[in-house]
């Protein structure tokens, strides 16, 4: 076998070995539904600028779902892993406009 053929065979073997059973691992995602109780002085909790101001870690977004008095329901979406998702929620809890956050499944 020539050197070129040997290198090609080695490269093909490495590609097949690296792919395992052919199933690609899906990256972890943060996708949580939250009920956020806000202070009454928040003028428009549906405002996109307000929602994004609650997030201090880049790559995450809050998607508006509904409002019930001073409580809003939002979906938190962003990259995982789970501990990073919890860190985003913990940072939101420190915001002075947030009274409480409940994570719903």
C-alpha positions as CSV (number, residue, x, y, z in Angstrom):
1,X,0.0,0.0,0.0
2,X,1.3,3.4,-0.9
3,X,1.9,6.1,1.7
4,X,-0.9,8.2,0.3
5,X,-3.3,5.2,0.6
6,X,-2.2,4.5,4.1
7,X,-2.8,8.2,5.1
8,X,-6.2,8.2,3.5
9,X,-7.2,5.0,5.3
10,X,-6.0,6.4,8.6
11,X,-8.0,9.6,8.0
12,X,-11.2,7.6,7.1
13,X,-10.8,5.4,10.2
14,X,-10.4,8.5,12.4
15,X,-13.6,10.1,11.0
16,X,-15.6,6.9,11.5
17,X,-14.3,6.4,15.0
18,X,-15.0,10.0,16.0
19,X,-18.6,9.8,14.8
20,X,-19.4,6.9,17.1
21,X,-22.8,5.5,16.3
22,X,-23.7,8.4,14.0
23,X,-25.8,10.3,16.5
24,X,-24.5,13.8,17.2
25,X,-24.7,15.0,20.7
26,X,-27.1,17.9,21.1
27,X,-25.8,20.9,23.1
28,X,-27.6,21.7,26.3
29,X,-30.2,24.4,26.2
30,X,-31.8,26.6,28.8
31,X,-35.6,26.7,28.4
32,X,-37.5,27.6,31.5
33,X,-40.9,29.1,32.2
34,X,-40.8,31.7,34.9
35,X,-43.3,33.6,36.9
36,X,-41.7,36.8,37.9
37,X,-43.3,39.1,40.6
38,X,-42.3,42.7,39.9
39,X,-42.4,45.8,42.0
40,X,-45.5,48.0,41.2
41,X,-43.3,50.8,39.9
42,X,-42.4,49.0,36.7
43,X,-44.4,51.0,34.1
44,X,-44.5,48.5,31.2
45,X,-43.1,45.0,32.0
46,X,-43.9,43.9,28.4
47,X,-41.4,46.4,27.0
48,X,-38.5,44.6,25.3
49,X,-35.9,47.0,26.7
50,X,-37.2,46.2,30.2
51,X,-37.2,42.5,29.7
52,X,-33.6,42.5,28.3
53,X,-32.5,44.7,31.1
54,X,-33.3,41.9,33.5
55,X,-30.6,39.7,31.8
56,X,-27.0,40.4,32.7
57,X,-25.5,37.3,30.9
58,X,-25.2,37.6,27.1
59,X,-26.9,35.0,24.9
60,X,-30.2,34.7,26.8
61,X,-33.6,36.1,26.1
62,X,-36.9,36.5,27.9
63,X,-40.0,35.8,25.8
64,X,-43.2,37.4,27.0
65,X,-46.1,35.0,27.7
66,X,-48.7,36.9,29.9
67,X,-49.3,39.2,32.8
68,X,-51.4,38.8,36.0
69,X,-51.2,42.0,38.0
70,X,-47.6,42.6,38.9
71,X,-46.6,39.0,38.0
72,X,-45.5,38.2,34.5
73,X,-44.9,34.9,32.9
74,X,-41.9,34.6,30.6
75,X,-39.8,31.9,29.0
76,X,-36.1,32.1,29.5
77,X,-34.2,30.7,26.5
78,X,-30.4,30.5,26.0
79,X,-27.4,28.2,25.9
80,X,-26.9,25.6,28.6
81,X,-25.7,24.0,30.7
82,X,-28.1,23.8,33.6
83,X,-25.8,25.6,36.1
84,X,-25.5,28.6,33.7
85,X,-29.3,28.7,33.4
86,X,-29.6,28.8,37.2
87,X,-27.0,31.6,37.3
88,X,-29.1,33.7,35.0
89,X,-32.1,33.2,37.2
90,X,-30.1,34.0,40.3
91,X,-28.8,37.2,38.7
92,X,-32.4,38.2,37.8
93,X,-33.4,37.7,41.5
94,X,-30.9,40.3,42.5
95,X,-32.6,43.0,40.4
96,X,-34.3,45.6,42.6
97,X,-37.5,45.5,40.4
98,X,-37.9,41.7,41.0
99,X,-39.7,40.6,44.1
100,X,-39.6,36.9,43.4
101,X,-39.2,34.3,40.7
102,X,-40.8,30.9,40.5
103,X,-39.5,28.4,38.0
104,X,-42.3,26.3,36.5
105,X,-41.7,23.1,34.6
